Amino acid sequence: MTDNDKTGTGKSGISGLMSLANSIRADRSREISESGDGHPAGGEMPVPRDAVDPTYLDFKHHPLMENIRFAKTFAEKCGIAVPFFREMDSTDGARAVIQKRDYINFSSYNYLGLNRNPVISRHVYEAAKLYGTSVGASRLVAGERAFHRNLEKELAGIYAADDALVFVSGHATNVSTISTLFGKGDLIVYDCLSHNSIIEGIKLSGAQYFPYAHNSLTALCQILDKNRSRFRRTLLVTEGLFSMDGDIADLPELIKIKKRYGCFLMIDEAHSLGVLGEHGRGLFEHFGCDPRDVDIWMGTLSKTLAGCGGYIAASGEITDILRYYAPGFVYSVGMSPVMAYSVLTALDLMRSENWRVGKVQRNSAKFLKLLKDAGINTGHARGYAVIPVITGSSRIAVQLSGDLFEEGISVHPIIHPAVSEQEARLRFFITADHTDADLERTAEVLAGLCRKYGIIKV
Ligand SMILES: Cc1ncc(COP(=O)(O)O)c(C=O)c1O
């Protein structure tokens, strides 16, 4: 009896077709074996990996690994230790202890000097006792705690917004928000110096996108004139205080443009909160604008607020969409109790110890003046917490960073490909905790080194 006979229906109808299909399959597999395209009958099985280029079998050949090796060799050739991922014994912002030596530190964005603040530490300890250190899962399933909503209410209050939503990462806040709210058929126009998290969000969204030349509103309007009418929703997005250059976006003009062209405006205030405006409320306070003219305020908790995470303050509709659909919120754990308490306390301190805002502004203006007076190229810096020193060469930036390190000053180089070669730089983050002596000594040592490397003429 053949297999087909087992059906008991002979070779007609469906079983006939089955039988035909089986015999065709059998014939085809015989052909494949004979032509050597498949597994040889009874012979040794070919190992598929033998057909793969060996460079795809080991991450030591990955182009990114080659970049890392190149950077390390480059630093060695310059005779300096790799300045990245340095082991720190301790850091509290303006000071750092690295391998048991004290440094003046310019690599921390602890703008208001709130990291290690004893009031924050006490509240964090109390939060851990009350709630533990984790909320266990996404808020969607693990539920809401009062501290989440309190924090969001405080953040929304800064911008007079309907609501706010906190994420556990600042980077994920931008990626998830932009890619959830915008998509195919939409247009996103962004400042070309916007942070990586904005650009990753834009790419992921599937919207059509165009960068405009840094802070050029003429370029922005040209793009909108040409393209706005072809798209549904349009987003204009920029940083408030630019994290690499220390200059600021022209908010009053951006508001006019967004109204004229019918766009949504999103501002990333990661570096502006605590730094711009009399009370540290950021870009809108600096310009005296109505915060409700901006549709999406984004900020991070990792800088002025000495914590970790990000937030969106916006209309109730926007925050609801994000609450239910943003993958970085829905599929990620809720903010830990210790972090929420620490950030809430930092917000309180930003308000009650307003002198900190004045101090970071004064320190930044002082340092910028010292560098400018010495003839050092500080690019577009406006004197608000972020002050670049443009070296025009990655090699000089790395060497300067190494020489300053020997002098007890820690500042990081930003080199190609993070910026173009001509834009290679050192980036100084100024905090309220830096002393006049820190700033004066650093400016003096830096000026001497810049002369040595021929990047100032004096
Ligand atoms: C402008 C800007 N946006 C977003 C982020 C991401 O924030 P976080 O480091 O808190 O994830 C950063 C990081 O420094 C930033 O500079």
The ligand as a MOL file (V3000), in Angstrom:
LIG
                    3D

  0  0  0     0  0            999 V3000
M  V30 BEGIN CTAB
M  V30 COUNTS 16 16 0 0 0
M  V30 BEGIN ATOM
M  V30 1 C 20.3110 68.5750 23.6490 0
M  V30 2 C 20.2350 67.2160 24.2650 0
M  V30 3 N 19.0830 66.5280 24.1950 0
M  V30 4 C 18.9600 65.2870 24.7330 0
M  V30 5 C 20.0120 64.6900 25.3910 0
M  V30 6 C 19.8600 63.3210 25.9850 0
M  V30 7 O 19.7600 63.4200 27.3600 0
M  V30 8 P 20.2810 62.3100 28.4090 0
M  V30 9 O 21.7800 62.3860 28.4050 0
M  V30 10 O 19.7110 62.7630 29.6880 0
M  V30 11 O 19.7630 61.0010 27.9360 0
M  V30 12 C 21.2190 65.3770 25.5030 0
M  V30 13 C 22.3560 64.7500 26.2090 0
M  V30 14 O 23.2180 65.3120 26.7320 0
M  V30 15 C 21.3410 66.6630 24.9290 0
M  V30 16 O 22.4850 67.3510 25.0010 0
M  V30 END ATOM
M  V30 BEGIN BOND
M  V30 1 1 1 2
M  V30 2 1 2 3
M  V30 3 2 2 15
M  V30 4 2 3 4
M  V30 5 1 4 5
M  V30 6 1 5 6
M  V30 7 2 5 12
M  V30 8 1 6 7
M  V30 9 1 7 8
M  V30 10 2 8 9
M  V30 11 1 8 10
M  V30 12 1 8 11
M  V30 13 1 12 13
M  V30 14 1 12 15
M  V30 15 2 13 14
M  V30 16 1 15 16
M  V30 END BOND
M  V30 END CTAB
M  END
